[in-house]
């Protein structure tokens, strides 16, 4: 009696396993109530827009940079990043 040989090589086997694991992990995240990446990115973009608006308002009032950073609770590099968006 002849034995069958595997047609699926190692890389293909690993690719299929990664795909299966990715789908499983995504399903588990949804069950836990985690949001999809697209929703998360939209939420973060909205938060950034609000911070830029707040920064613009404080700059228009003439508040100093150090005080703005303290009020908003942000770091100096993040302040500079937000200011570029104005």
N, C-alpha and C positions, 0 to 999 in steps of 0.2 A: 504494500500500500504506500502511495506517495504522500509526502507531507507538503502542505501548502507553505509558500514563502510569503513573507510580509511585503505588500506592495507599498505601504506607507512608510517612508523613510523617517529618520529622526527629526529633521527640521519641520516636516509637515505635521508630525505628531505633536511637537511643541507648539506650533502655530495654532492647531486645533484646540489644544489645552488652554492656551492663553485666551483664545476667543471665548471658550466655554466659561473660564474663570471670570473674564470681564463681564459677561452677561449676568453671571451669578452675583457678582459684587454689586452691579448696578441694581439688580432686583432687591438685594438686601438693603441698599441705601434707601430705596423708595419705601420699603416696609418700615424702616426706622423713621421715615418722615423727612429725610434729607431732601433738599431741593435739587433740581437739575442744574447743571452747570450754566446753562443759558439764563435761567432765572436768577442764579447767584450773581452772575456778571451784571445783569440789569439792575439788581438791587445795589450792588457796589457802585455802579455808575451813577445811580440816583443819589447815593450818599455823597459821592464826590462832587456832584453838581451843587448840592446843598452847601457843602463846605466852601466851594468856590464863591457862591453867592454871599455866604457869611463873611468870607475874607474880603470880598469887594466892598461890602457894606462898612466893615471896620476900616479899610484903607481910605474910603471916601470920608469917613469921620476924622481922619488924621491920626489914628491910633498908631503908636510906635510898634515896630516889628516884635520886640521882646514881649510886650504886653499882649499882642495878638496871639503869639505862640502860647503864652500862659493861659489866656482865656479859652482858646480853642482846644488846648491840650494836645498839641501836635509838635513834632520835631522841626528843627530848622530845615533839614533837607526836604521834608514834606511841605513845609511852608513855601520853599522856593519852587517846588514842583507845582503847587497850586497856583502860585503867582504867575507862572508861565502860561497857565490856561486862561488867564484874564485877558 
